[in-house]
């Protein structure tokens, strides 16, 4: 038999779905190196490799065969060749810009182990897609709103969610469209650094976000009476501000968010919330030039910085805090705990807090490779995000389930029997 790679699904899968990888037709106990590679839309290469040994029957199934030491990972890791992908260019993060085109994953099997791979024995290609068949992508330019709405297949209305990313700006759509694959109407909302929106993160007006909330509440495909908010990093504190001041929000999920307003002045009507202070003296720089900013922000419980604490006790919604305990961007766990204390002090429901040891700042949908450090727009230098690749990968898989279960429960009233695996 000629060696061949067997994939399931064979040709195409959603990016957040598992991919079963096996090699058949090898010699008994033959030693091979498996390598995956993927180019992002800027042409940058990501690669991972692992050392394996076939069984007595010449079969190699990654779900049953552990990787041997020496590659990008070791042990029984059926999805290791995807989550261990690393950029060949330093400080580069894998993002998806055009969700309508899949990433193309290359898989190769080489003879033997070692630094330099031996003879190529087999190769295959596989598409990792973002849009499930039938999901509609609708660009939204309504009033001041700059956004993209993703609608699931079938007849709505669907539970509605607004999705916000962080200080990177622009209009990232990949998390919103992956979420829409599971039956949610999701609005990916830009708030700066996009088209005619402000170029810099100096001040935000909550009226802009209110327009987006009202757009969703009035949409014929969005199931009321309220909507959900999902925010990561800076998008997290914007979601808390929206939940605190705006009507029509039922559930708010935050991924490594802050309970204090960060990075820009926030205005709403006659209210102004200043940004949390930063002390540059607490920024550390490693020998390799990577910046550690985890201690840079002031404590929002002390002195004038208390003014930046968002009054989340005003919110009429349920909260879910997703926390990476190895977040090196800021103290996410501290923020979640203080948010919980404040809510309970005002007689509000205790929020759900799900903590992941070994997870860093960028908790993305499943199987995005962990980004340990990348360029930070505000600092202009590579910043450490934290995380340990395997633990971070497991956190992304579980958090994705937690987020969907939370929104299902609070936006549809149906519990979905998922429980935390961690």
C-alpha positions as a LaTeX table, in Angstrom:
\begin{tabular}{lrrr}
\hline
Residue & $x$ (\AA) & $y$ (\AA) & $z$ (\AA) \\
\hline
Unk1 & 0.00 & 0.00 & 0.00 \\
Unk2 & 1.06 & 3.56 & $-0.72$ \\
Unk3 & 0.91 & 5.80 & 2.39 \\
Unk4 & $-2.13$ & 8.11 & 2.38 \\
Unk5 & $-3.60$ & 10.72 & 4.74 \\
Unk6 & $-7.22$ & 10.10 & 5.78 \\
Unk7 & $-9.20$ & 13.06 & 7.09 \\
Unk8 & $-12.69$ & 13.25 & 8.56 \\
Unk9 & $-14.48$ & 15.40 & 7.44 \\
Unk10 & $-12.60$ & 14.66 & 4.20 \\
Unk11 & $-12.30$ & 17.96 & 2.34 \\
Unk12 & $-13.74$ & 20.77 & 4.46 \\
Unk13 & $-14.68$ & 21.50 & 8.07 \\
Unk14 & $-15.61$ & 24.52 & 10.14 \\
Unk15 & $-12.61$ & 26.16 & 11.82 \\
Unk16 & $-13.94$ & 25.49 & 15.33 \\
Unk17 & $-14.75$ & 21.81 & 14.61 \\
Unk18 & $-12.43$ & 18.90 & 15.38 \\
Unk19 & $-10.64$ & 17.27 & 12.44 \\
Unk20 & $-9.79$ & 13.55 & 12.63 \\
Unk21 & $-6.35$ & 12.83 & 11.12 \\
Unk22 & $-4.96$ & 9.38 & 10.29 \\
Unk23 & $-2.26$ & 7.93 & 8.03 \\
Unk24 & $-2.61$ & 4.49 & 6.45 \\
Unk25 & $-0.28$ & 2.33 & 4.37 \\
Unk26 & 2.86 & 2.84 & 6.46 \\
Unk27 & 5.24 & 0.04 & 7.41 \\
Unk28 & 4.82 & $-1.70$ & 10.79 \\
Unk29 & 6.05 & 0.66 & 13.53 \\
Unk30 & 7.42 & 3.03 & 10.88 \\
Unk31 & 8.66 & 6.35 & 12.29 \\
Unk32 & 7.30 & 9.44 & 10.54 \\
Unk33 & 7.07 & 13.21 & 10.96 \\
Unk34 & 3.70 & 14.87 & 10.37 \\
Unk35 & 3.70 & 18.54 & 9.44 \\
Unk36 & 0.85 & 21.02 & 9.00 \\
Unk37 & 1.15 & 24.44 & 7.42 \\
Unk38 & $-1.22$ & 27.30 & 6.68 \\
Unk39 & $-0.75$ & 30.73 & 5.15 \\
Unk40 & $-2.82$ & 33.65 & 6.39 \\
Unk41 & $-4.23$ & 36.30 & 4.07 \\
Unk42 & $-1.05$ & 38.37 & 4.33 \\
Unk43 & 0.91 & 35.33 & 3.11 \\
Unk44 & 2.55 & 34.65 & 6.49 \\
Unk45 & 3.32 & 31.00 & 7.17 \\
Unk46 & 2.23 & 29.05 & 10.26 \\
Unk47 & 3.63 & 25.57 & 10.87 \\
Unk48 & 3.54 & 22.70 & 13.38 \\
Unk49 & 5.16 & 19.26 & 13.29 \\
Unk50 & 5.12 & 16.14 & 15.44 \\
Unk51 & 6.94 & 12.80 & 15.59 \\
Unk52 & 4.91 & 9.60 & 15.42 \\
Unk53 & 5.34 & 5.86 & 15.13 \\
Unk54 & 2.83 & 3.73 & 13.22 \\
Unk55 & 1.20 & 0.68 & 14.81 \\
Unk56 & 2.06 & $-2.94$ & 13.94 \\
Unk57 & $-0.55$ & $-2.76$ & 11.16 \\
Unk58 & 1.05 & 0.33 & 9.56 \\
Unk59 & $-1.85$ & 2.53 & 10.70 \\
Unk60 & $-1.40$ & 5.83 & 12.48 \\
Unk61 & $-4.51$ & 7.39 & 14.03 \\
Unk62 & $-3.86$ & 10.64 & 15.94 \\
Unk63 & $-6.87$ & 9.92 & 18.18 \\
Unk64 & $-5.11$ & 6.79 & 19.50 \\
Unk65 & $-1.39$ & 7.37 & 18.89 \\
Unk66 & 0.58 & 9.72 & 21.16 \\
Unk67 & 3.13 & 12.06 & 19.58 \\
Unk68 & 6.70 & 11.29 & 20.63 \\
Unk69 & 8.88 & 13.97 & 22.27 \\
Unk70 & 10.75 & 16.42 & 20.05 \\
Unk71 & 8.13 & 18.08 & 17.85 \\
Unk72 & 5.76 & 21.00 & 18.45 \\
Unk73 & 3.94 & 18.90 & 21.09 \\
Unk74 & 3.96 & 15.39 & 22.55 \\
Unk75 & 1.39 & 12.99 & 24.00 \\
Unk76 & $-2.10$ & 12.11 & 22.82 \\
Unk77 & $-3.22$ & 15.29 & 21.04 \\
Unk78 & $-5.62$ & 14.54 & 18.16 \\
Unk79 & $-5.80$ & 18.28 & 17.31 \\
Unk80 & $-2.21$ & 19.17 & 18.22 \\
Unk81 & $-1.21$ & 19.75 & 14.60 \\
Unk82 & $-3.76$ & 22.59 & 14.49 \\
Unk83 & $-3.52$ & 24.26 & 17.88 \\
Unk84 & 0.29 & 24.09 & 17.87 \\
Unk85 & 0.62 & 26.06 & 14.60 \\
Unk86 & 3.17 & 28.82 & 15.11 \\
Unk87 & 4.02 & 31.83 & 12.90 \\
Unk88 & 7.38 & 31.76 & 11.16 \\
Unk89 & 7.42 & 35.56 & 11.54 \\
Unk90 & 7.92 & 36.64 & 15.18 \\
Unk91 & 5.04 & 38.33 & 17.07 \\
Unk92 & 2.48 & 37.49 & 14.38 \\
Unk93 & $-1.07$ & 36.47 & 15.30 \\
Unk94 & $-3.40$ & 34.33 & 13.22 \\
Unk95 & $-6.55$ & 36.30 & 12.38 \\
Unk96 & $-9.17$ & 35.78 & 9.66 \\
Unk97 & $-10.03$ & 38.84 & 7.63 \\
Unk98 & $-12.25$ & 37.46 & 4.86 \\
Unk99 & $-14.63$ & 34.96 & 6.47 \\
Unk100 & $-16.07$ & 34.02 & 3.08 \\
Unk101 & $-12.86$ & 32.23 & 2.09 \\
Unk102 & $-11.55$ & 29.27 & 4.09 \\
Unk103 & $-8.00$ & 28.80 & 5.32 \\
Unk104 & $-6.24$ & 26.02 & 3.38 \\
Unk105 & $-4.41$ & 23.58 & 5.63 \\
Unk106 & $-1.55$ & 21.55 & 4.11 \\
Unk107 & $-0.71$ & 18.20 & 5.72 \\
Unk108 & 2.50 & 16.28 & 4.93 \\
Unk109 & 3.98 & 12.97 & 6.10 \\
Unk110 & 7.77 & 12.58 & 6.00 \\
Unk111 & 9.98 & 9.56 & 6.57 \\
Unk112 & 11.82 & 9.41 & 9.90 \\
Unk113 & 12.35 & 11.89 & 12.72 \\
Unk114 & 14.83 & 14.74 & 13.11 \\
Unk115 & 15.51 & 18.36 & 12.31 \\
Unk116 & 15.50 & 17.82 & 8.55 \\
Unk117 & 12.52 & 15.81 & 7.34 \\
Unk118 & 13.17 & 12.76 & 5.18 \\
Unk119 & 11.39 & 11.71 & 1.99 \\
Unk120 & 7.82 & 12.99 & 1.49 \\
Unk121 & 5.48 & 9.98 & 1.80 \\
Unk122 & 2.03 & 11.56 & 1.55 \\
Unk123 & 0.30 & 14.92 & 1.45 \\
Unk124 & $-3.23$ & 16.33 & 1.59 \\
Unk125 & $-5.10$ & 19.63 & 1.66 \\
Unk126 & $-8.08$ & 20.55 & 3.80 \\
Unk127 & $-10.25$ & 23.66 & 3.94 \\
Unk128 & $-11.01$ & 25.19 & 7.36 \\
Unk129 & $-14.13$ & 27.29 & 6.73 \\
Unk130 & $-15.84$ & 29.98 & 8.80 \\
Unk131 & $-19.32$ & 30.15 & 7.28 \\
Unk132 & $-21.66$ & 27.18 & 7.46 \\
Unk133 & $-23.75$ & 26.69 & 4.31 \\
Unk134 & $-26.81$ & 28.92 & 4.44 \\
Unk135 & $-25.44$ & 31.51 & 6.89 \\
Unk136 & $-26.09$ & 34.99 & 5.48 \\
Unk137 & $-23.49$ & 37.75 & 5.74 \\
Unk138 & $-25.13$ & 41.19 & 5.63 \\
Unk139 & $-22.96$ & 44.36 & 5.62 \\
Unk140 & $-24.66$ & 47.00 & 7.80 \\
Unk141 & $-24.33$ & 50.74 & 7.10 \\
Unk142 & $-27.34$ & 52.04 & 8.99 \\
Unk143 & $-27.10$ & 55.61 & 10.36 \\
Unk144 & $-23.66$ & 55.72 & 11.99 \\
Unk145 & $-23.41$ & 51.93 & 12.45 \\
Unk146 & $-20.51$ & 50.19 & 10.71 \\
Unk147 & $-21.01$ & 46.47 & 11.18 \\
Unk148 & $-21.69$ & 43.06 & 9.64 \\
Unk149 & $-24.72$ & 40.98 & 10.59 \\
Unk150 & $-24.58$ & 37.18 & 10.36 \\
Unk151 & $-27.93$ & 35.38 & 10.17 \\
Unk152 & $-28.25$ & 31.59 & 10.57 \\
Unk153 & $-29.99$ & 29.45 & 7.96 \\
Unk154 & $-33.73$ & 28.95 & 8.27 \\
Unk155 & $-36.60$ & 31.16 & 9.34 \\
Unk156 & $-35.96$ & 33.40 & 12.34 \\
Unk157 & $-36.27$ & 35.17 & 14.54 \\
Unk158 & $-33.01$ & 34.15 & 16.23 \\
Unk159 & $-31.50$ & 35.15 & 19.59 \\
Unk160 & $-29.41$ & 38.28 & 18.90 \\
Unk161 & $-25.86$ & 39.12 & 20.03 \\
Unk162 & $-23.55$ & 42.10 & 19.46 \\
Unk163 & $-19.87$ & 41.06 & 19.25 \\
Unk164 & $-17.02$ & 43.47 & 20.11 \\
Unk165 & $-13.26$ & 42.97 & 19.83 \\
Unk166 & $-10.54$ & 45.02 & 21.53 \\
Unk167 & $-7.92$ & 47.68 & 20.87 \\
Unk168 & $-7.03$ & 46.27 & 17.44 \\
Unk169 & $-9.91$ & 48.27 & 15.92 \\
Unk170 & $-11.31$ & 47.50 & 12.47 \\
Unk171 & $-14.13$ & 45.02 & 11.93 \\
Unk172 & $-13.14$ & 41.45 & 12.85 \\
Unk173 & $-15.95$ & 39.14 & 11.74 \\
Unk174 & $-14.63$ & 35.64 & 12.41 \\
Unk175 & $-15.97$ & 35.09 & 15.94 \\
Unk176 & $-19.38$ & 36.54 & 15.04 \\
Unk177 & $-19.79$ & 34.33 & 11.98 \\
Unk178 & $-18.63$ & 31.18 & 13.80 \\
Unk179 & $-21.22$ & 31.94 & 16.51 \\
Unk180 & $-23.93$ & 32.46 & 13.88 \\
Unk181 & $-23.28$ & 28.88 & 12.70 \\
Unk182 & $-24.97$ & 27.76 & 15.96 \\
Unk183 & $-28.26$ & 29.59 & 15.54 \\
Unk184 & $-27.53$ & 33.13 & 16.78 \\
Unk185 & $-28.02$ & 36.38 & 14.84 \\
Unk186 & $-24.68$ & 38.08 & 15.51 \\
Unk187 & $-23.69$ & 41.68 & 14.75 \\
Unk188 & $-19.92$ & 42.18 & 14.50 \\
Unk189 & $-19.64$ & 45.88 & 15.41 \\
Unk190 & $-16.72$ & 48.16 & 14.51 \\
Unk191 & $-16.13$ & 51.07 & 16.90 \\
Unk192 & $-12.92$ & 52.70 & 15.71 \\
Unk193 & $-10.21$ & 52.39 & 13.05 \\
Unk194 & $-12.71$ & 51.48 & 10.33 \\
Unk195 & $-14.12$ & 53.45 & 7.38 \\
Unk196 & $-15.44$ & 56.81 & 8.68 \\
Unk197 & $-15.29$ & 55.88 & 12.38 \\
Unk198 & $-12.72$ & 57.63 & 14.63 \\
Unk199 & $-9.14$ & 56.76 & 13.65 \\
Unk200 & $-7.85$ & 56.62 & 17.22 \\
Unk201 & $-9.04$ & 55.35 & 20.58 \\
Unk202 & $-9.37$ & 58.67 & 22.42 \\
Unk203 & $-13.04$ & 58.91 & 23.32 \\
Unk204 & $-16.19$ & 56.90 & 22.73 \\
Unk205 & $-19.83$ & 57.93 & 22.83 \\
Unk206 & $-22.22$ & 55.27 & 24.08 \\
Unk207 & $-24.92$ & 56.71 & 21.80 \\
Unk208 & $-23.16$ & 54.96 & 18.88 \\
Unk209 & $-23.44$ & 51.60 & 20.64 \\
Unk210 & $-27.05$ & 52.41 & 21.60 \\
Unk211 & $-27.82$ & 52.80 & 17.89 \\
Unk212 & $-26.47$ & 49.28 & 17.31 \\
Unk213 & $-28.54$ & 47.86 & 20.20 \\
Unk214 & $-31.69$ & 49.49 & 18.81 \\
Unk215 & $-30.89$ & 48.21 & 15.31 \\
Unk216 & $-30.79$ & 44.66 & 16.68 \\
Unk217 & $-33.90$ & 45.06 & 18.86 \\
Unk218 & $-35.90$ & 46.33 & 15.87 \\
Unk219 & $-34.61$ & 43.73 & 13.38 \\
Unk220 & $-37.29$ & 41.30 & 12.15 \\
Unk221 & $-34.83$ & 38.38 & 12.34 \\
Unk222 & $-33.85$ & 39.06 & 15.97 \\
Unk223 & $-35.87$ & 37.44 & 18.74 \\
Unk224 & $-36.67$ & 39.79 & 21.64 \\
Unk225 & $-37.29$ & 41.04 & 24.15 \\
Unk226 & $-33.54$ & 41.59 & 24.77 \\
Unk227 & $-30.18$ & 40.83 & 23.18 \\
Unk228 & $-26.80$ & 39.54 & 24.33 \\
Unk229 & $-23.38$ & 41.21 & 24.31 \\
Unk230 & $-20.03$ & 39.45 & 23.81 \\
Unk231 & $-16.80$ & 41.38 & 24.29 \\
Unk232 & $-13.10$ & 40.58 & 24.52 \\
Unk233 & $-10.49$ & 42.83 & 26.19 \\
Unk234 & $-11.42$ & 46.51 & 25.53 \\
Unk235 & $-14.62$ & 45.20 & 23.93 \\
Unk236 & $-15.41$ & 43.68 & 27.34 \\
Unk237 & $-15.50$ & 46.95 & 29.25 \\
Unk238 & $-17.48$ & 48.56 & 26.43 \\
Unk239 & $-20.03$ & 45.74 & 26.80 \\
Unk240 & $-20.22$ & 46.34 & 30.57 \\
Unk241 & $-20.80$ & 50.06 & 29.91 \\
Unk242 & $-23.54$ & 49.23 & 27.38 \\
Unk243 & $-25.20$ & 46.82 & 29.85 \\
Unk244 & $-24.99$ & 49.43 & 32.63 \\
Unk245 & $-26.54$ & 52.35 & 30.74 \\
Unk246 & $-28.56$ & 51.00 & 27.80 \\
Unk247 & $-31.96$ & 49.29 & 27.70 \\
Unk248 & $-32.71$ & 45.95 & 26.06 \\
Unk249 & $-29.70$ & 43.90 & 27.16 \\
Unk250 & $-30.44$ & 40.51 & 28.74 \\
Unk251 & $-27.05$ & 38.76 & 28.90 \\
Unk252 & $-23.43$ & 39.97 & 28.77 \\
Unk253 & $-20.44$ & 37.65 & 28.31 \\
Unk254 & $-16.91$ & 38.98 & 28.75 \\
Unk255 & $-13.66$ & 37.33 & 27.71 \\
Unk256 & $-10.79$ & 38.76 & 29.78 \\
Unk257 & $-12.63$ & 42.06 & 30.13 \\
Unk258 & $-12.17$ & 44.91 & 32.60 \\
Unk259 & $-14.78$ & 46.33 & 34.99 \\
Unk260 & $-13.09$ & 49.72 & 34.74 \\
Unk261 & $-13.18$ & 51.91 & 31.64 \\
Unk262 & $-9.79$ & 51.53 & 29.91 \\
Unk263 & $-7.87$ & 53.46 & 27.27 \\
Unk264 & $-10.36$ & 56.17 & 26.26 \\
Unk265 & $-12.85$ & 58.60 & 27.78 \\
Unk266 & $-16.43$ & 57.31 & 27.68 \\
Unk267 & $-19.39$ & 59.68 & 27.26 \\
Unk268 & $-23.10$ & 59.02 & 27.54 \\
Unk269 & $-25.53$ & 61.97 & 27.63 \\
Unk270 & $-24.27$ & 64.05 & 30.58 \\
Unk271 & $-22.15$ & 61.24 & 32.08 \\
Unk272 & $-18.39$ & 61.01 & 31.55 \\
Unk273 & $-16.27$ & 58.07 & 32.73 \\
Unk274 & $-12.51$ & 58.74 & 32.64 \\
Unk275 & $-10.09$ & 55.96 & 31.63 \\
Unk276 & $-8.24$ & 54.03 & 34.32 \\
Unk277 & $-4.81$ & 55.54 & 34.98 \\
Unk278 & $-1.60$ & 53.90 & 33.75 \\
Unk279 & 1.78 & 53.98 & 35.48 \\
Unk280 & 4.51 & 53.51 & 32.82 \\
Unk281 & 7.07 & 52.77 & 35.58 \\
Unk282 & 5.34 & 49.44 & 36.18 \\
Unk283 & 5.90 & 48.29 & 32.57 \\
Unk284 & 8.67 & 45.70 & 32.27 \\
Unk285 & 10.64 & 44.91 & 29.11 \\
Unk286 & 12.33 & 41.51 & 28.67 \\
Unk287 & 15.78 & 40.98 & 27.12 \\
Unk288 & 14.07 & 39.93 & 23.89 \\
Unk289 & 12.22 & 43.28 & 23.77 \\
Unk290 & 8.77 & 41.93 & 24.72 \\
Unk291 & 6.76 & 44.29 & 26.92 \\
Unk292 & 4.96 & 43.02 & 30.02 \\
Unk293 & 2.11 & 45.44 & 30.82 \\
Unk294 & 0.19 & 43.30 & 33.35 \\
Unk295 & 0.94 & 45.71 & 36.24 \\
Unk296 & 0.64 & 48.94 & 34.22 \\
Unk297 & $-2.98$ & 49.83 & 35.05 \\
Unk298 & $-3.87$ & 51.50 & 38.35 \\
Unk299 & $-6.23$ & 49.88 & 40.83 \\
Unk300 & $-9.83$ & 51.04 & 40.14 \\
Unk301 & $-10.67$ & 50.65 & 43.84 \\
Unk302 & $-8.25$ & 53.40 & 44.94 \\
Unk303 & $-8.26$ & 57.20 & 44.85 \\
Unk304 & $-9.39$ & 59.11 & 41.77 \\
Unk305 & $-9.22$ & 55.88 & 39.71 \\
Unk306 & $-12.50$ & 54.82 & 41.37 \\
Unk307 & $-14.21$ & 57.16 & 38.91 \\
Unk308 & $-13.29$ & 54.78 & 36.07 \\
Unk309 & $-15.10$ & 51.80 & 37.69 \\
Unk310 & $-18.16$ & 51.18 & 35.49 \\
Unk311 & $-21.41$ & 51.19 & 37.54 \\
Unk312 & $-22.36$ & 47.66 & 36.47 \\
Unk313 & $-24.82$ & 47.45 & 39.36 \\
Unk314 & $-27.17$ & 49.51 & 37.12 \\
Unk315 & $-27.30$ & 46.65 & 34.59 \\
Unk316 & $-30.50$ & 44.63 & 34.23 \\
Unk317 & $-28.79$ & 41.57 & 32.77 \\
Unk318 & $-26.92$ & 38.40 & 33.71 \\
Unk319 & $-23.13$ & 38.34 & 33.42 \\
Unk320 & $-20.60$ & 35.67 & 32.44 \\
Unk321 & $-16.90$ & 36.35 & 33.01 \\
Unk322 & $-14.45$ & 34.12 & 31.08 \\
Unk323 & $-11.02$ & 34.48 & 32.74 \\
Unk324 & $-7.59$ & 33.34 & 31.56 \\
Unk325 & $-5.60$ & 33.04 & 34.79 \\
Unk326 & $-2.32$ & 33.55 & 32.89 \\
Unk327 & $-3.56$ & 36.76 & 31.21 \\
Unk328 & $-0.54$ & 39.09 & 30.94 \\
Unk329 & $-2.45$ & 42.00 & 29.41 \\
Unk330 & $-4.20$ & 42.93 & 32.65 \\
Unk331 & $-5.63$ & 41.36 & 35.80 \\
Unk332 & $-8.76$ & 39.76 & 34.37 \\
Unk333 & $-9.46$ & 37.57 & 37.39 \\
Unk334 & $-9.21$ & 40.55 & 39.76 \\
Unk335 & $-11.64$ & 42.51 & 37.53 \\
Unk336 & $-14.13$ & 39.60 & 37.46 \\
Unk337 & $-14.01$ & 39.12 & 41.23 \\
Unk338 & $-14.43$ & 42.86 & 41.91 \\
Unk339 & $-17.32$ & 43.02 & 39.43 \\
Unk340 & $-18.96$ & 40.11 & 41.24 \\
Unk341 & $-18.49$ & 41.76 & 44.66 \\
Unk342 & $-19.99$ & 45.00 & 43.41 \\
Unk343 & $-23.03$ & 43.32 & 41.86 \\
Unk344 & $-23.72$ & 41.35 & 45.04 \\
Unk345 & $-23.20$ & 44.42 & 47.26 \\
Unk346 & $-26.09$ & 46.02 & 45.36 \\
Unk347 & $-28.29$ & 42.92 & 45.72 \\
Unk348 & $-27.80$ & 41.81 & 42.13 \\
Unk349 & $-27.41$ & 38.22 & 40.95 \\
Unk350 & $-23.93$ & 36.76 & 41.36 \\
Unk351 & $-22.33$ & 36.50 & 37.90 \\
Unk352 & $-20.92$ & 33.28 & 36.48 \\
Unk353 & $-17.10$ & 33.32 & 36.56 \\
Unk354 & $-15.26$ & 30.57 & 34.67 \\
Unk355 & $-11.51$ & 30.55 & 35.27 \\
Unk356 & $-8.94$ & 28.73 & 33.14 \\
Unk357 & $-5.48$ & 28.08 & 34.58 \\
Unk358 & $-2.78$ & 28.38 & 31.92 \\
Unk359 & $-4.96$ & 30.41 & 29.54 \\
Unk360 & $-3.68$ & 33.77 & 28.31 \\
Unk361 & $-5.38$ & 36.97 & 27.15 \\
Unk362 & $-6.45$ & 36.03 & 23.62 \\
Unk363 & $-9.08$ & 33.36 & 24.31 \\
Unk364 & $-10.38$ & 32.86 & 20.77 \\
Unk365 & $-12.79$ & 30.32 & 19.24 \\
Unk366 & $-11.47$ & 26.73 & 19.33 \\
Unk367 & $-8.30$ & 25.71 & 17.48 \\
Unk368 & $-6.92$ & 29.20 & 16.92 \\
Unk369 & $-3.24$ & 28.75 & 17.82 \\
Unk370 & $-2.27$ & 30.55 & 21.00 \\
Unk371 & $-0.55$ & 33.90 & 20.46 \\
Unk372 & 2.01 & 34.40 & 23.26 \\
Unk373 & 3.06 & 37.90 & 22.14 \\
Unk374 & 2.23 & 40.28 & 19.30 \\
Unk375 & 2.30 & 43.97 & 18.40 \\
Unk376 & 0.06 & 46.18 & 20.55 \\
Unk377 & $-1.42$ & 49.16 & 18.71 \\
Unk378 & $-1.36$ & 51.46 & 21.74 \\
Unk379 & 2.17 & 50.57 & 22.88 \\
Unk380 & 3.75 & 50.16 & 19.43 \\
Unk381 & 5.81 & 47.23 & 20.71 \\
Unk382 & 5.29 & 43.47 & 21.02 \\
Unk383 & 3.30 & 42.78 & 24.18 \\
Unk384 & 3.13 & 39.53 & 26.15 \\
Unk385 & $-0.37$ & 37.99 & 26.22 \\
Unk386 & 0.40 & 34.93 & 28.35 \\
Unk387 & $-0.82$ & 31.35 & 28.21 \\
Unk388 & 0.51 & 27.81 & 27.86 \\
Unk389 & $-0.41$ & 26.36 & 24.44 \\
Unk390 & $-2.13$ & 23.10 & 25.52 \\
Unk391 & $-4.02$ & 24.60 & 28.50 \\
Unk392 & $-4.95$ & 27.62 & 26.38 \\
Unk393 & $-6.31$ & 25.38 & 23.61 \\
Unk394 & $-8.43$ & 23.42 & 26.12 \\
Unk395 & $-9.73$ & 26.69 & 27.58 \\
Unk396 & $-10.79$ & 27.92 & 24.13 \\
Unk397 & $-12.79$ & 24.73 & 23.48 \\
Unk398 & $-14.56$ & 24.88 & 26.86 \\
Unk399 & $-15.13$ & 28.66 & 26.85 \\
Unk400 & $-16.79$ & 28.42 & 23.42 \\
Unk401 & $-19.30$ & 25.92 & 24.87 \\
Unk402 & $-19.81$ & 28.04 & 28.00 \\
Unk403 & $-20.56$ & 31.16 & 25.93 \\
Unk404 & $-23.10$ & 29.39 & 23.71 \\
Unk405 & $-24.80$ & 27.72 & 26.71 \\
Unk406 & $-24.98$ & 31.07 & 28.55 \\
Unk407 & $-26.63$ & 32.85 & 25.62 \\
Unk408 & $-28.96$ & 29.93 & 24.92 \\
Unk409 & $-30.11$ & 29.91 & 28.52 \\
Unk410 & $-30.69$ & 33.66 & 28.86 \\
Unk411 & $-31.79$ & 34.59 & 25.31 \\
Unk412 & $-34.01$ & 31.61 & 24.48 \\
Unk413 & $-34.93$ & 30.41 & 27.97 \\
Unk414 & $-33.74$ & 26.93 & 27.05 \\
Unk415 & $-31.02$ & 25.37 & 29.17 \\
Unk416 & $-28.44$ & 23.56 & 27.07 \\
Unk417 & $-26.99$ & 20.65 & 28.99 \\
Unk418 & $-23.33$ & 21.68 & 28.83 \\
Unk419 & $-21.29$ & 21.72 & 31.98 \\
Unk420 & $-17.76$ & 22.95 & 32.42 \\
Unk421 & $-15.14$ & 20.32 & 31.76 \\
Unk422 & $-12.53$ & 22.22 & 33.72 \\
\hline
\end{tabular}
